[in-house]
Amino acid sequence: MTSELEQQQPVPPEGEYKEPYFESLDGGPRWPAWFAPAAFVAGVLAVFIVIAVIQVIVAATGHDLPTKGAGVELGGTLIQDGLLVAAAIVFAARVAPPRPWQFGLRVTPLAKAVNAALLAYGTFWLFSVAYQLILHPHGKQTVAKDLGANNGELTLVLAAILVIVVAPACEEFFFRGFFFKALRSRFSLVGAALIDAVVFGAVHYTGSQTLSVLPVLAMLGFVFCMLYARTGSIVPGIALHAINNSISYAVTVHASSGVAFALGAGMVAACITVPRLLPAPATQ
């Protein structure tokens, strides 16, 4: 018995697509699978180029650019997120003029989104608990500390905005809206999600202390892919990502719960309202 997805997939013309053929995730432009790693590498390389240019400019003024500190981490992370988004847009433009809905920025029924998000997050937590009970990992993420969240009220708020607002929006746009969707043109749903999950987990590696928690982060990336596939929108993933990060931030950073939950609630509200203001696909 074939699945509903398989029944809906078009049959490739004779002599084309020797590998398994999959329809675009949401009916938009079909991006080649190689766009995914190419855009990722291009985005990472662009980060080094931009930082090198900044170093040259600063050196020309007779100063040295700091290599450590909260400001460096905040600025570097912001540059990385922005350039990954830019890389996705540049590569997508090679196929068709980029539109928000092509990256999954589109409205989805609220009840469907909530149900799918609850299932995804429940699955993630079941995996996390089982992973903790079986392997007893001792690693931990140090993102909040690296961003200087404990260094004062200003850095606490700036780090919270980066972690709860910027990161969920940019990471879901790139990793699910572009990377995962491009992989779907070559791989099965689960195959593409697994690749996306591994890369998503790997980019959060910041040292040996984080190694044992990467499988948990990879699982989070996997359920975000499934959430996108279920709803046809990355917006529920952005909201869930923001909720997860706000909880983690509140637990990790002392005296940040008010800021964290306010930003998390704001992101959920934005995910409900903003997509309705974006242009819908021309086919709708």
N, C-alpha and C positions, 0 to 999 in steps of 0.2 A: 504494500500500500504506500503510495507516495504522499509526502506531506503537502500541505497547502502551498508552502513556499516553492516546492519543486514543481507543482502543477502550474504555478504562475510564471515560471521562468521561461523566457523565449528560447526557441531552438536556434542555435547559431547557424548561419549560412554554411553550405557545404564548403569544406576546405578551410574554414576559419575557426580560431580558438580551439586548438587541439586539447587544451587543458579544460577542466570543468568550467562551465560558463554560468555566471551568476548575474542576475539583474542588479542594477544599481539599487542601493538601499532604499531610496525614496523617489525613484523615478527621475532623478536629476542627471547631470552629465556623468558619464562613466569614466572615471579617472583610472589610468593604468596602475597596476599594483606597484610598479617600481617607483611611482611618485612618492609613496609612503617613506621608504628609506632615504630616497634622494632628498626630499624636503627636510627630513630630520637632520641629515648630515649637513645640508646647506644652512639650516638654521643654527646649528651648533658652530659651524665654521664662521658664520656671520657674527656670532657673539665674540669670538676671538678677534676678528677683524675690527669690530667696533671698539672693543676694549683697547686694542693696540693703537687705534687712531686717537682715542681719548688720552692714552698715555703720552703720545707724541705731542698733542696739544698742550697738555699740562706741563710736560717737560720744557716746552718752548717758553713757558712763562717763568721758568726757573724753579719750579717746584717738582716734587716727586708725588706720583699718584699712590695713595695708600694701597697696600695689598691685603690688609686684614681689617676687620672691624665691622660693626653693624651697618654703617653706611655703604661699605663695599658690598656686603652681602645683599642688602636691600636693592641697591642699584643694579648689581649683577643679575639678580633673580628677575627683576623687572625687565631688564634688557633681554634676557633669555626668553621669557614668556612672550614678549612683544615680537621678537624676531622669529619665533616658531610660528606664530600666527601669520606674520608677514610672508614666511616661506610657503605656508599652506595656500595663501591667496595667490601668490606669484605662480605656483605650479598649477593651481586650478585654472588660472587664466589662460594657460596653454591650450585648454580644451574648449572653454566657453567663458564668456564674461561672468565673473563671480557674483553670486547673489547670496544673501544671508541664508535663505531656505536650502540652498545646495549643501550647506554645512550643517544642516539639521536645526537651524534656528527658525523654528516654525511652531505654530500653535498645535497642541494636542489636547484632547478632552481631559479635563481636570481629574475626573474620577478614575479614568484609565491610567493617567500619570501617577496618581497617588497610590493606586493598587500595585502598579508595577514597581514603583519606588520602594514600597514597603516590602515586597517580595525580594527585591534585589538587596536591600539593606539587611533584611533578616537572614538571607543566604550568606552574606558577607560576615555577619556576626557569628553565625553557626560555625563557619569555617575558622574564624579567629579564635573562638573558644576552644574548638577541637585542636587547633594548632598549638595553643598555649598548653592544654592539658597533656598532649602527647609529647611535644618536643621541649617544653619549658624554655623558650628562648629568653635570653637576657639582654638582647640588644634593644635599642630605643632610638627614636628620631631626635635630632637636636636642632631642628629647623628654627623653632622659636628662639632658642638660646643663641644660635648663630646670627639671627636677625636682630639681636639686641633687645628682645622683648622685655627682659628684666633690667634694662639699663635706665629706665625712666618712663614717664607717662607718654612722651612724644613718640619714642621708638616703639613702645607697647602698642600704640594706636596704629602707627605706620605699618608695623609688622602684621598686626591683625588685619588691616585692609589688604595687604599683599596676600596673606594666607587664606582669608575667608572670601574675598571679593575677586581679586585679580587672578589668583592661581586657578580656582574652579572654572572661571569663564574662559581663560586662555587654554588651559589644559584640556578641557572638554572640547573646545573648538578644534584644537589641533589633533589630539589623540583619538577622539571619537568622531568628530565632524569631518575630519580629513583623513587621518592616518588609517583608521579602521575602515572607513568607507572605501578608500582606495584599495586596500587589501581584499575587500569583498569582491572586486572584479576578477580575482584570481583564486581566492581561497574560499572554503566553506565558512559558514557563520561562526562555528566553533573554532576553526583553524585561524581565521582572521582575529577573533577575539583573544585567542591564546597568544598570538604574536604581539598584539597590541598590549596585552597584560604584561608580558615579559619586558617589553621596552619601557612601559610606563613604570614598572617597578624599578627597573635598572636606573632610570634617570633620577630616582630619589636616593641613590646611593651617595652618601657623603663621608663614608669612612667605615672601618671595620665594625664599629659599634652599631651600624644600621644594617649590616648584612643579614642578620637573622630575622629582621622584620620585613625584608623585601618580599617574601612570598605573600604576606598579608596584604601589602600594597598592590602586588600583582593581582591578587584576588579582587581587590577593590576595582582595579582597572577592568577586569573581566566582567564584573557585574554591571559596570557602567556601559560596557559594550552591549550586553544583553538588554539593558534598559533602553538604549537607543534603538536596538533592533525591534523591541516590543512596541515602543511608542512612536517611532519614526521621527523623534525629536531629541536633540541633545539638551533641551531646556530642563527636563526632569533630572537629568544627570548633573547639570550645573547646580540646581537647587540641592540635590542630595549631597553633592560634593561639598557645597558650602556648609550644609548642616554638619556633616562629618568633621570638617576642618574646624568649625566653631566649637564643637564638643572637645576635640583634641586640644585646641588652643586654650580653652577654659581650664581643662584639666592640667595642662603643662605649665601655664603661666599664672602665677599667683595674682590675685586681684584683677583678673582680666575677664571674669565671667560676664559682667555687664556689657562690656564692649563687644565681646565675642558673640553673645547671643543677640545683641541688637543688630550687629552686622549680618549674622546668619538669618535673622527674621527679615531684614531688609532685602537680602538676596532672594529669599523665597518670594517675597512680595513682588520684586522686580521680575522674577521668572514667570509670575502669573500675568503681569500687566504688559511688560515690554514687548514680548513676541507678538502681541495683538496689534502693535503699532508698526511692525515690519511688513514689507510687501510680501504677498502670498505668491506661490508659484504660478506662472502664467497658465498652467494647465488646469488650475483649480477654478 
